[in-house]
Amino acid sequence: MASTEKFIFQVDGMHCGSCALLIDDALEDLPGVLSTQTAVKKGISTVELDADRSSVDDVIKAIEELGYRASRRP
């Protein structure tokens, strides 16, 4: 049985809605990501993740590979 959890990531460097869509599209390609919602104005990405399939570090890496800075918010 998959155990899913929601994580919030601080994302710096976004400028517009296209930035958020680009991040959401990349994260949705990761195994174990069930949903993602990125908000430019808040500078966050909320990700529902099956941590058995992808890790928090995998999410951060995917965001940073797009050219943004990312970290997990407590």
C-alpha atoms as a printed R data frame, in Angstrom:
   type eleno elety resid chain resno      x      y       z
1  ATOM     1    CA   MET     A     1  0.000  0.000   0.000
2  ATOM     2    CA   ALA     A     2  1.422  3.356  -1.002
3  ATOM     3    CA   SER     A     3  1.876  5.900   1.723
4  ATOM     4    CA   THR     A     4  1.499  9.397   0.351
5  ATOM     5    CA   GLU     A     5  2.317 12.663   1.993
6  ATOM     6    CA   LYS     A     6  2.069 16.320   0.990
7  ATOM     7    CA   PHE     A     7  5.273 18.335   0.932
8  ATOM     8    CA   ILE     A     8  5.685 22.058   0.405
9  ATOM     9    CA   PHE     A     9  8.745 23.381  -1.382
10 ATOM    10    CA   GLN     A    10 10.005 26.951  -1.493
11 ATOM    11    CA   VAL     A    11 10.788 27.795  -5.120
12 ATOM    12    CA   ASP     A    12 12.792 30.905  -5.970
13 ATOM    13    CA   GLY     A    13 13.269 32.368  -9.426
14 ATOM    14    CA   MET     A    14  9.758 31.990 -10.858
15 ATOM    15    CA   HIS     A    15  8.482 35.011 -12.798
16 ATOM    16    CA   CYS     A    16  5.186 33.976 -14.396
17 ATOM    17    CA   GLY     A    17  2.537 31.332 -14.799
18 ATOM    18    CA   SER     A    18  4.603 29.578 -17.444
19 ATOM    19    CA   CYS     A    19  7.300 28.984 -14.832
20 ATOM    20    CA   ALA     A    20  4.750 27.250 -12.599
21 ATOM    21    CA   LEU     A    21  3.441 25.130 -15.481
22 ATOM    22    CA   LEU     A    22  6.969 24.087 -16.421
23 ATOM    23    CA   ILE     A    23  7.651 22.972 -12.841
24 ATOM    24    CA   ASP     A    24  4.339 21.131 -12.539
25 ATOM    25    CA   ASP     A    25  4.924 19.320 -15.840
26 ATOM    26    CA   ALA     A    26  8.418 18.211 -14.782
27 ATOM    27    CA   LEU     A    27  7.282 17.051 -11.348
28 ATOM    28    CA   GLU     A    28  4.327 15.117 -12.746
29 ATOM    29    CA   ASP     A    29  6.838 13.041 -14.743
30 ATOM    30    CA   LEU     A    30  8.502 11.807 -11.544
31 ATOM    31    CA   PRO     A    31  7.410  8.361 -10.351
32 ATOM    32    CA   GLY     A    32  5.283  8.594  -7.241
33 ATOM    33    CA   VAL     A    33  4.120 12.191  -7.756
34 ATOM    34    CA   LEU     A    34  0.329 12.054  -7.504
35 ATOM    35    CA   SER     A    35 -0.344 15.782  -7.762
36 ATOM    36    CA   THR     A    36  1.512 19.062  -7.841
37 ATOM    37    CA   GLN     A    37  0.395 22.664  -7.606
38 ATOM    38    CA   THR     A    38  2.854 25.506  -8.012
39 ATOM    39    CA   ALA     A    39  1.929 29.076  -7.048
40 ATOM    40    CA   VAL     A    40  4.117 31.825  -8.486
41 ATOM    41    CA   LYS     A    41  2.898 34.582  -6.149
42 ATOM    42    CA   LYS     A    42  3.502 32.464  -3.048
43 ATOM    43    CA   GLY     A    43  6.752 31.021  -4.403
44 ATOM    44    CA   ILE     A    44  5.796 27.496  -3.428
45 ATOM    45    CA   SER     A    45  5.097 24.125  -4.947
46 ATOM    46    CA   THR     A    46  2.847 21.671  -3.099
47 ATOM    47    CA   VAL     A    47  3.501 18.061  -4.040
48 ATOM    48    CA   GLU     A    48  1.601 14.927  -3.066
49 ATOM    49    CA   LEU     A    49  4.263 12.251  -3.145
50 ATOM    50    CA   ASP     A    50  4.599  8.518  -2.632
51 ATOM    51    CA   ALA     A    51  7.965  8.604  -0.873
52 ATOM    52    CA   ASP     A    52  8.536  4.924  -1.685
53 ATOM    53    CA   ARG     A    53  8.819  5.829  -5.374
54 ATOM    54    CA   SER     A    54 10.534  9.254  -5.349
55 ATOM    55    CA   SER     A    55 12.165 11.232  -2.569
56 ATOM    56    CA   VAL     A    56 12.031 14.858  -1.472
57 ATOM    57    CA   ASP     A    57 15.547 15.189  -2.892
58 ATOM    58    CA   ASP     A    58 14.298 13.921  -6.273
59 ATOM    59    CA   VAL     A    59 11.674 16.692  -6.311
60 ATOM    60    CA   ILE     A    60 14.251 19.356  -5.406
61 ATOM    61    CA   LYS     A    61 16.638 18.057  -8.067
62 ATOM    62    CA   ALA     A    62 13.907 18.145 -10.741
63 ATOM    63    CA   ILE     A    63 13.047 21.757  -9.882
64 ATOM    64    CA   GLU     A    64 16.699 22.834  -9.784
65 ATOM    65    CA   GLU     A    65 17.397 21.169 -13.147
66 ATOM    66    CA   LEU     A    66 14.894 23.668 -14.596
67 ATOM    67    CA   GLY     A    67 17.005 26.558 -13.302
68 ATOM    68    CA   TYR     A    68 15.083 27.440 -10.117
69 ATOM    69    CA   ARG     A    69 16.221 27.246  -6.494
70 ATOM    70    CA   ALA     A    70 14.215 24.879  -4.316
71 ATOM    71    CA   SER     A    71 14.115 23.720  -0.710
72 ATOM    72    CA   ARG     A    72 11.648 21.871   1.445
73 ATOM    73    CA   ARG     A    73  9.605 24.026   3.791
74 ATOM    74    CA   PRO     A    74  9.075 22.703   7.298
